[in-house]
Amino acid sequence: MLNCIAIYMIIGWRLHSITTRARRLPEAPCTSAYSEKEWRMIWMMRDKTTPPNEPPSMREITRMLAGLGGFLGRKGDGEPGVKTVWQGYTKLLHYIEATEALNGLK
């Protein structure tokens, strides 16, 4: 049980870190918290277009990630919370795993 709690704490810390960085440093490049593979996959899944060459801002990519988790981003909604970031991140990991599996079949 302690091993499970330890892993959940690490994951929780990362998600909380992503959420707070997007709020405190919204214009910073997203590469400070996301890998190249992560932010490009988020972009492709949310925008349905080829990702740009330059990494987007922390705020933009975090809102896209939270959008995968159900965040609507309406005018009065404020910034996404840890729960929608977590739900989006779970989907992101599934997308990455599926992409890697498909690339392995080729």
KAWO-V182281 format. One record per backbone hydrogen bond with DSSP energy under -1.0 kcal/mol. CO is the residue of the C=O (numbers start at 1). NH is the residue of the N-H. Records with the same first field share a line. If there is no record, write none. Layout:
CO=NH + NH
//
This chain:
1=5
2=6
3=7
4=8
5=9
6=10
7=11
8=12
9=13
10=14
11=15
12=16
13=17
14=18
15=19
16=20
17=21
18=22
19=23
20=24
21=25
25=28
26=59
28=58
29=32
30=33 + 34
35=39
36=40
37=41
38=42
39=43
40=44
41=45
42=46
43=47
44=48
56=30
57=61
58=62
59=63
60=64
61=65
62=66
63=67
64=68
66=71
67=70
74=77
81=85
82=86
83=87
84=88
85=89
86=90
87=91
88=92
89=93
90=94
91=95
92=96
93=97
94=98
95=99
96=100
97=101
98=102
99=103
100=104
101=105
//
